[in-house]
């Protein structure tokens, strides 16, 4: 398995190469590159303590469908969280259409440790941030986006510690075995074409059924389908569910010849998000952050 810094460096190198070749990156991809630099720097010095989970407790949680990292087990260096939160707030301000007062309010949250912990706790448990957003006069979607983006390096560090404890053959649930987050990307492995899901919050990977919606759990074959791309030799798939009208993007590693950097594929396949929305499907992991979805790939076919 490649190290986190190695993957991030390869992504940054690939984006820099694309910029040199094409003259410029799309605004969204350039925005993503700036964020990745912040997150990569944070990952390089983040310190997280391994949760005290006895082997029996790990087995019990996985058997009962309980993620390994509950919020009570989440104990980062909060000074580091505050610093990354402020950096992400400044990053969001560059392209945000929200008033500067929203950004100032975000920075004020970062400076108050008790409030920051409360916001993070609510987000982590998937509770509403509406009340805090209203009382602080912040756009709720912006607040959610900054919190999730700032916490990603920390949750990624926990994922690398805890994912090896997961029995992939037994889990196969619709949420992450590490942090409980929803998947936002998938891939079919080279060995047998098994489908793996990628957590939107911590980047953990877990094995999942091919014929099941990862959001509502439907296994009705007449409700599940996927579209493929014509211009990329059927490398990409857009899985859709008619029951809950959601979608998830995937890449078939059996058809790819070059090295695949999964975190980058999320961004470089944004046309698939656009086409899914045009077909009336919604992202199953929640509302997209970051504004418009510029086309970057070819057309899809059933």
Buried (B, 14 or more C-beta within 10 A) or exposed (E): EEEBEEBBEBBBEBBEEBBEEEEEBBEBBBBBBEBBBBBBBBBEEBEBEEBEBEEEEBBEBBEEEEBBBBBEBBEBBBEBBBBBBBBBBEBBBEEBEBEEEBBEBBBBBBEEEEBBBBBBEBBBEEEEBEEBBEEBEBBBBBBBBBBBBBBBBBBBBBBBBBBEBBEBEEBBBBBBBBBBBBBBBBBBBEEEEBBBBBBBBBBBBBBBEEEBBBBBEBEEEEBBEBBBBEEBEEBBBBBBBBBBBBBBBBBBBBBBEEEBBBBBBBBBBBBBBBBBBEEEBBBBBBEBEBEEBEEBBEEBEE
